[in-house]
C-alpha cells in the first residue's frame, strides 16, 4: 500500500483540474495514476455519465461512443455511476475497465463507491479478439455473448435474470473466464457453451450460482473442451471432455462424459470419492460465512477444503494461482481515500490527501 501526501506550494493554475478537485472527482484521478509504461502509447478514453462530468476530447457518456471512437489496443475506463450504462457491442481489440463491485462492503476499495453498471447486452463480435472486460457489473435479463476468440472476462459481477451470464458461440477458443461473481436464474445456464467446437476455455476462481431449482450453473456441449477449476458452484453442471478440479459444489447435479475429475468437494456424491474427491461434505462448514457478500466464501480455519486441491492447493475460488479478488477490483492501482478542501491560497496552497493501493 502506498500513501501519497501532496501539498502544493502554489495554487494550481489549471482551472479544469482545480474544478475537478473541488468536486472530488476522485475516480478519474485514480485512473490517471494507473497508467503504466506499457500503455503510454495507447489512447485512454473515459466514460462517465454522471451529470457535470468532464467533457471534451477522450470523454464520453456511453461505452458504445467510446468504443466507436477508440482504436485497436486502446483502453476505456468506465467511471462508477449511480446511473446504469447501456449495453454495447465490441468489434475492436480493447481493454475495458470498471471500478469493481461490492465497493461499500470490503475495505480499501474505491473512494467512489459506485459500480460501473451495465443494463443491456454486451456482445463481442468479429474483430474484438484480444479484448479484456474487467470490473464491470451486468444486471437485468442481459448476457455477455462472445463470438470471437481470445477474449478475457475478469473480475466482473454478472447478476442476471432469465438469461445466461455468458454465452459462447461456435468455433471459437482461448476464452478466459476468471475471478467473476455470477448469479443467474431461470432456464438458462449461468455459463452456456452449448454451441459446437468451443476449445481452450478456462473457467477458474469464479463464484457461480444458479438460483432457480433445477437450473444449470455451467452447460458444455459434447464437442467442446473446458478447464473448470477452483470455482464455487451452485446449480447443475453438464460437462464433456473437460478437466474439472478443485471446485466446491454447494448444490446441484453433475452429468457428462470423458472428463478428468480431480480433488473436488461436493454436498452429495456428484463427483464420487475417488481421485481426491470428497463427497457428502457439510458445505457451510467450509466457509467463514460472515462478512461481505463475496468475502463470506473464504475458507475458515480448519476447513476441509484447505490444501485439498491438486498439488495441495486450496479448493474453492480463493485457491490456486489466480485467487478471487474481493470486490473484483481491477489489476490497477486504486484510490480508496481522497480528501481535498474546496479552496486553497497562495500561502498554503491546496493540500490533497490520497491513499492508493495496488491490486494485482
N, C-alpha and C positions, 0 to 999 in steps of 0.2 A: 504494500500500500504506500502510495506516495501522497504527501500532504504539501500543497503549494500555498504559500502566503505571498501575495503581491501587494506592494504599497508603492504606488506611483508618486514620484516627487512633483510631477506637474499634472495639471488636468489633461485628460485625454482629449485630444483635439478632434478626433474623428467623431463626427456627430452621430453617424449611424451606429457606431459601436457604443457610444455613450447612451443613446436611447435604448439600445438593446440591453445594456447593463441595468439601466433604471427600471426596465420592465422585467428584468431577471429571466431573459430567455436562455436559460441555462443549458438546455439540451443541445442547441446549435453549437454553443461554445464547446461542449463536451465532444461533439462530433469533430469539430475542427482539431481538437487536441489528438484525436485518434488517428489522424492521417499518418501513415508510416512511409518510410522511404520507398517501399515497393509500390505505393500508389501516388507518388508525387507527380508522375507523368500522366495519370489518368484523371479524367474530369470528375468532379464531385458535384452532384446535384442534390438539392434539398427539397423535400416535400413537407409542407406544413399547411394544414387547412384551418388553423386557429385564427380567428379574426384579429387583425392587427399584426400578423406575422410579417417578417421582411418580404419584400417583393423585388423583382428585378431579375437580372441575369443569374441563371442557375437556381432560381427559386420557383417552385410550382405548388399548386394547391391540390393536384391529383397525381397519383402514382402513374397513371397512364400518360399524362402530359410529360412527366419527367422521362419516362421510358421513350416516348416518341422523339424527344429532343436529345436523348443520350446517344453516344456512340458505343460500339462494341468495346468491352473492357472497362466501361465507366462504372462508378459506384453511386447508388442512390440511397441517401439517408432519409428515412421516414420518421418524422418527429411525432412523439406521443401526443395524442389529442383527445379531448372529451367527445369529439365527433368522429364517427366512423368514416373511413375512406371507401370509395367504390372499388369494385373488383377491377382487374386489369389483365391484359394479355402481354406475354413476353415473347419476342421474336428476335432478341439480340442477346449476346453474352453480357450479362450484368451481375453485379453484386448488389443485392437489395437488403438493407439493414434497418431493422426497427430496434426499439429500446428494450424489448423483453416484456414480461408479464408478471402477474402477482407482485407488482412492484411495491405495494404497501405492506406485504406480508413478510418479506425477508429483509434482513438488514443490509445496508450499504448497497442499494441497487441503483436508483437514479434519483437525481434531485427533482426531476419532473416525474410524478408518479403515474402519469397517463401512459397507457399502452398505445401502440400503433395498430388500431383495429380495422380490419377489412371486412366489409359486409358485401360480398359478391364473389363470384368465381375468380380463381387465379389460374390462368392457362399458360403452360409452357409449350410454345409451338416450334416448328422448324426454324432454325437459326438461333435458338436460345441455348444450345449446347454449351456447357461450361458455366452456366449461371448458378448463383447461390442465393437462397432466400433464408434469412435468419432474423429472429427477434420480432416476428410479426404475429399478430393474433387474428385468426379467422373465425368468424361467427356466422350463425344462421344456417340455412339449408344450402350451403355453398361448399365447393370442392376445389382442391388443387388438382388439376388434370395435367399430366405430363405426357407429351407426345414427342419428346426429343431425348436423346441420350446425354449422359454426363451432366446430370442435374443434382444439386445438393440442397436438401431441406434440413435445416439445422436450428435447433433451439426455438421452435415456433410453438405457439399454443393454438391447437385446432379444436374448436368446440362447435360441432355442427349437429344439426337435427335432420333426420330423414334423408341423409346423403352420406357419401363416403368422405372421410377427411382427405384421402389421397387416392387417386385413380390413375393407373398407368396404362398407356396404350400398347398396342402390339409392336413387336420387333424393335424394341429399344433396350438399352442396357447401361451399366455403370451409373446406377442411381443410388444415392446415399441418403438415407432417412435416419437421422441420428439426433438424440437428445431432445426430442419433441415431447410435448404433453398433449395427448389426443383423447378426446371423448366423442363418441358418436352414438346415435340412436336410430332405431328403425330397421328396415330390412336391408340396409347396405353395410358392407364390411367397412370398418374404420380405414383399413388399408386394403385396397382392391387391386389384385393383379390377375384378373380372370381372363384377360386377353392373351393371345398366344405369343410364345417365344420372347419372354422377358427374362433377360440374363444379367448376372452380376449385379444383383441388388443387395444392399446391406441395410438391414433394419436393426438398429442397435441402440441400446440405452434410452429407450423411449418408455413413457407411460402410455399404455394403450387400453382404453376402456370402452366397451360396448355396453351401454346401459339398458338396452332392450333385452328382455328374456329371450334366449334362443338366437340372438343376433351374433354376427361374426365380428371378431376383432381383426383377423387377417385371413384373406382368401386368396390362394395362389393357384393358378391353372397348372395342369399336369405337364404342360410343355415349357414351364418356366423353372428358374433356379434362383434360390434366395438364401442368404445367410440371416438367420434370426437369432440374435444373441443379446443377453443382458437386458431384456425388457421385463416390465411388469405388465401382465396381460390379464384382462378380464373379458370374456367372450369366447366364442368358438373359434378354433384355429383349424384351417384347412391348408395343408402344405404338401407339395411334392418335390422330390429331387433337391431337398433343402438341408442345410446344416442348422440344427436347432440346438442351442446350448446356453446354459447359464441363465435361463429365463425363470421367472416366478409366475406361475399361472394361478391366479386367485380363484378363477371360476370359469367353467366352460368345458367344451369337448374338444378332442383332437382327432382328426381324421386325415388320411393321406397315405402315400407310399413312397418308397425309395428315398427315405430321409435318413440322415445321420443324427441321432438324438442322444445328447450327452449332458449330464450334470444339470438337469433342470429340476425344479421343485414345483409340485402341484398339490392342489387341495384334495384330489381324489387319486385316480390311477391313470390319468391321461397319458403320461409318458412311461409308465411302468417303474420298476425299481431296480433295473439293471443299468450298467454303463454309467454309474454315478448319479442316476436319477433318484429323487426322493419322493415318495408318494404318501398321500393321506396326511399331509402336514397341516397343522393348525396355522393358517396363513397369517392371521392378525398377530400372532406371537413373534413373527419375524421382524416387525417394524416398530419404530418408536411410537407411531400412532398419534402424535401430538405435534403442534406447531403449525406451520404454513400448509397450504393446500398441497404443495409438492414436497415440502420438507418432511412431512409425516411418513414418507415412504423410505426414509433412510433406515438402515438396519440397526436394531438396538443391540446393546451389549449382550453377548451370549446367543445371538440369533443363529439358527441352524444354517442360514444362508451365508454366513461369514466363512470364506475360504472353501465353500462347497462347489465352486465352479471348476472348469477345466484349468489345470495347472495351478490350482489353489487360489484363484481369484474369487472375489465375492460374486454371488448371484444377484440378479436384480439390476435396476437401472443406474445405480451408483457404483457398480463394479466395472472392472476392466480398464482398458487403456483410454477410453473416451467416456468417463463417468458423466452422468447427468449433472447439469449446472443449474443451481437454484435460480428460479425466475427467468430462465432462458436468456440470461444476459449475453449479448454477442461478444465475440472474441476481440474486443477493442477496449481501450480504457474508457471508463465511465465516470462522470462527475456525480457523486452521490451526495455532496453537500456544497451549497453555493450561498454565500451571503455577501451582499454589497449594499451600501447606502444608496439613496436615490439622488444624492448630490455630493459634490466634492468642493475643494477650494484650492487656490493656488498655493496656500501654505501647507495644507495637509494632504493634498492630492485626493485620490479616490481609492480608499482601501478595499480590497477584494479578498475574501477568504474562500478558498476552494479546496475540497478534498477529492482526490482521484484514486480509483482502484482499477487495476487491470484484471481482465477475465480471459484466461486462455481457452 
